[in-house]
Amino acid sequence: MGAFIFAGTGIGVAAHIKPPKPGKADFPISVVPVAGPISMLIGANGFTGGNVGVSSGPDGILIVDDKLQPYSHKLEARLDDLKTCTFCGDLKFVINTHWHGDHAGGNAYFGDEAVIVAHDNVRKLMSAPQEIKIFKMKIPASPDEALPVITYRNSVSVHFNGEEIRVIHYPNGHTDGDSVVHFTKSNVLHLGDHFFNGLFPFIDVENGGNVISMTRNIGEIIKTFPADVKIIPGHGPLGNMSDLKAMLVMMKATTKIVKDRMAAGKSLKEIQAAGFPEKWKSWSWRITTETWIAVIHASLKK
């Protein structure tokens, strides 16, 4: 068996999945210029995996995340389009924001060419079978060629294409191995799945994520980074601090609703049946209102 996609969501969480059938999941990947040498690669309707951040310049190419495995060839083609000269376009680094397959699915494909960098816990999680009980999913260990070869506990910097690229761990947010990536000179931030722009997020409670910690992390990120920073989200369109603040407001409000209903003795099914006020319904996507309530509920039970 390959790997899995969240049932009904199209969000992959392991390093490999079966190639899509022609014409059924063959979605394009588009290039969105962000600032200076930084671009964002986004797939149609999010079906190619998480957004990829790209630094392309005289030192070569560095990417943040590498989508679902079946789209590795398409991702490689888009990277070729971003080469700034004939002899300076080699892919040198892959930074994983976390271990899920919609962000690290291309590791095995690109690992022979590039150095893979990620948090200690990313390598740990990818090295062994995992389970996400909320989706009844069992995920096999990744092959050796997909594993990060440089890991860190708190942070690491890569000096590349004329700027310091800081990779900073934020614990127990979306998972227990998440990092954000700050392109310091370009003033661009890739938040991985700490940021779903205008969308309910998924939080991997089974593997160290928690809605309370993720809310705290987002608040800290808002305080730490420049107000005018451009933000590449894990999913959704290119964003900014106003968009991230909107997500923080949503998370606090919806978490309080679930917490209050739990305190009143309501069951998960009862809370899901009641749903959220109208103002939050537009955030539902492949992570539906029911799923987001289940994630909050699981976090609060920890």
Protein Blocks (a to p, Z undefined) as FASTA:
>chain_A
ZZdddehklpafbfbdcdddehklmccdddddfbhjbccdddehhlnopcddddddfkbp
adehjbjfklmmmmmmmmmmmpcbfklmccfbdcdfblbfklmmmmmmmmmmmccdddfk
lmmmmmpccddfknopacddddfklpcfbdcfkbccddeehiacdddddehilbmmbccd
ddfknopacekjmbcghiacdddfknopafklmmmmmmmmmmmpcfkbccddfbdcdddf
klmmmmmmmmmmmmmmmmmmmmnopafklmmmnopafklmmmpcfbcfklmmmmmmmmmm
ZZ
